[in-house]
Amino acid sequence: QVQLVESGGGLVQPGGSLRLSCVASGSFVSLYDMGWHRQAPGKQREFVARVTRDGAADVAEAVKGRFTISRDNAKKAVYLQQNSLKPEDTAVYYCNAALLSNNFWGQGTRVTVSS
């Protein structure tokens, strides 16, 4: 079992930045691929970014060049640096840990981009 706790969300103006954090607890966290998804009001949950256990990173086209994902295995943490935020980035952001058939989710942290 892996438990995930997100933090760092909030209200930010367009063009601003936030850094989301996700701290994991449990065994063998470093073996998991870690990532972020988001769900905007009235929309389905969508992929945002992922970093594999080997450190390879991938981000969705909608956030490429603005968001950066990173992980710190010593701290069992994954981060999402969000720059140049847009109103369409408004959503609840969920941390995810995946390994084979095991897939765990956090409770989410809300990001609101508005002037």
Solvent accessible surface area in square Angstrom, and as a share of the most:
residue,aa,sasa,rsa
1,Q,160,0.71
2,V,7,0.04
3,Q,94,0.42
4,L,11,0.06
5,V,105,0.60
6,E,18,0.08
7,S,59,0.38
8,G,38,0.37
9,G,31,0.30
10,G,30,0.29
11,L,135,0.67
12,V,22,0.13
13,Q,123,0.55
14,P,61,0.38
15,G,56,0.53
16,G,21,0.20
17,S,59,0.38
18,L,35,0.17
19,R,131,0.48
20,L,0,0.00
21,S,23,0.15
22,C,0,0.00
23,V,79,0.45
24,A,5,0.04
25,S,55,0.36
26,G,29,0.28
27,S,72,0.47
28,F,150,0.63
29,V,6,0.03
30,S,50,0.32
31,L,73,0.36
32,Y,15,0.06
33,D,47,0.24
34,M,4,0.02
35,G,3,0.02
36,W,0,0.00
37,H,40,0.18
38,R,17,0.06
39,Q,62,0.28
40,A,22,0.17
41,P,103,0.65
42,G,93,0.89
43,K,139,0.59
44,Q,160,0.71
45,R,94,0.34
46,E,82,0.37
47,F,61,0.26
48,V,1,0.01
49,A,0,0.00
50,R,96,0.35
51,V,6,0.03
52,T,35,0.20
53,R,117,0.43
54,D,130,0.67
55,G,47,0.45
56,A,62,0.48
57,A,65,0.51
58,D,62,0.32
59,V,28,0.16
60,A,22,0.17
61,E,138,0.62
62,A,67,0.52
63,V,1,0.00
64,K,108,0.46
65,G,82,0.79
66,R,31,0.11
67,F,7,0.03
68,T,82,0.48
69,I,10,0.05
70,S,52,0.34
71,R,42,0.15
72,D,45,0.23
73,N,70,0.36
74,A,100,0.78
75,K,133,0.56
76,K,79,0.33
77,A,4,0.03
78,V,0,0.00
79,Y,31,0.12
80,L,0,0.00
81,Q,60,0.27
82,Q,0,0.00
83,N,60,0.31
84,S,58,0.38
85,L,2,0.01
86,K,82,0.35
87,P,74,0.47
88,E,117,0.52
89,D,0,0.00
90,T,36,0.21
91,A,1,0.01
92,V,22,0.13
93,Y,0,0.00
94,Y,34,0.13
95,C,0,0.00
96,N,13,0.07
97,A,0,0.00
98,A,31,0.24
99,L,41,0.20
100,L,174,0.87
101,S,110,0.71
102,N,66,0.34
103,N,84,0.43
104,F,37,0.15
105,W,93,0.33
106,G,6,0.05
107,Q,164,0.73
108,G,22,0.21
109,T,17,0.10
110,R,151,0.55
111,V,0,0.00
112,T,43,0.25
113,V,5,0.03
114,S,53,0.34
115,S,126,0.82
